[in-house]
Amino acid sequence: MFRKIPSKVRDTTVFQEFKNEFSPQVKAFEGLAKTFLDRHAKVIFSAMILLIVASFILTFFVLKPESGDQSQGIKKELNAIPGDLGGELSALQDLSSRAIQMNELKTEIERIISQESISKEDSIYLEKAIEQLQYFNNQPKEDEH
């Protein structure tokens, strides 16, 4: 097992030597695995189907997902993080949610502006959306001191 790889032969690699060294054991294991799978194919298939059905039942009937706002769960997890890292991650989450809201407002404003005629509801929504964008743009940054 501890043979030196000759340096004069350039085509020889460590992986080839490992393959040459352990090929009988690998072939024996492949033979054992093949005979085991051939001998117990129906049992293995039935076990796989049983696991799939059990997973389905557990997922949809037994385990109930936590209801509620996901952002509250994230904030609870962030509180468990020690030091200033939790505050930075919370600020990052707030900034990302603000960016998502701004992007949604901008796309809606662009959609309304691109129309040839604007209804009364669209003009009211446009005014409110522009006010919200101005509010987001004028809010002080939390990380600035």
N, C-alpha and C positions, 0 to 999 in steps of 0.2 A: 504494500500500500504506500509506503514511503519511498517511492522511486524518484530519482532525479530526472527531470525532463531534459533530454539532451538539447543543448543550445545550438548545435550545428544543424538540426532539422528545423527549418523555419515554419513549416506547415503545422507543427504540433502545438496545440494550445492546452491550457489547463483543463478546459471543458472536455476536450477530446480524451485527455488522460483520465479524467473522472469517469467518463463514459466507458472507456476500456476497463477501468478498474472495477466499476460497480455494475456492469452490464449483466453478469449472471444473476445477481440479486434482484435487479429490476425485472428481468425476464421471469424469474420465479414468482415475484409478486404479481406481475401481470397475469401469469397463468393461474395463480390462486384466485385473483379477483375475477377473472373470466369464468372460471368454474363455479365460483360462489354466485355470481350474477346469473349464470345460465341455470343453476340448480334452483335458485330462489326468486326467479323473475316475477312470478305471480304475487308472491308475498311482498316484494319490494314495491311493485306497482300498486298493490292494495294499500300499503302503508303511505305511499305518496298521496293517493286519492283521499285517504282518511285524514292526513295532515292538512290538505287543502280545505276539506269540508270543515274540520275543526277550526281552522283559521278563520273561515268565513263566519261560522257561528260566533266565535269569540269577538270578532271585529264588529259585527252588526247587531248582536243581541245581548252579549254579556258585558263587554267593556263599553262603558258610556264615555264619550269624549267630554272633556270639561267644557261646559257652556260658559259664555261670557266673552268679554272683550279680550282679544289676544294681546293687545298692547298692554293691558294691565298685567297679564302673565309675564310678559317680557320685562316690564318695570319691576316686578317682584324678583325676577331672576337677576336683574341688574343691581338691585339693592343688596344681593348676596355677594356681589363682587367687592372686594376690599379697596379702600383708598379712592383716589381720584379717577380711577379707570371707569367706575360705574357712572360717575357724573358725565364723563366724556362720551361714553356709549349712549347715555340717555340723551345728551345734546345731539349726538349724531342721529339718533332715531327721530328726534323732533325735527331736525333739519331735513331729513329724508322725507318725512311725512309732509312737511311744508312744501318741499320741492314737488312732490307728487300732486298736491292740491293746486299749486301754481300752474303746473303743466296742464292739468285738467281744465282749469279756468282759461288758460291761454288758448287751448284748442277749441273750447266752446266759443270763446270770443271770436276767434278766426272764422269759425263756421258761420256765426251769425253775421259777421261783417261781409263775408263772401256772398251772402244772399242779395238778390236784386231788391227785394222789398222786405222790410222788417215789420213783424207784427208788434202789437202793443206789449204782449207778454215777453217777446224777445228783447224789446228795448228796455223793459224793466229789469229783466235778467241781466242784460248787458251792463246797465248802471250798477247793479249790485256786484257783479263779477269784477268790474273795474275798481269799485271801492274795496273789495276784498284783496285784489292785487296790490293796490296802493297800501293797504294795511300790512300785507306781508312784506312789502318792500321797505316800509318805514319802521318795522319792528326792530328794536335794538338787538344786536347779536348777544347771545347769552355768554359766549366765551370771551368777550371783550371786557376789559376792566377799565 
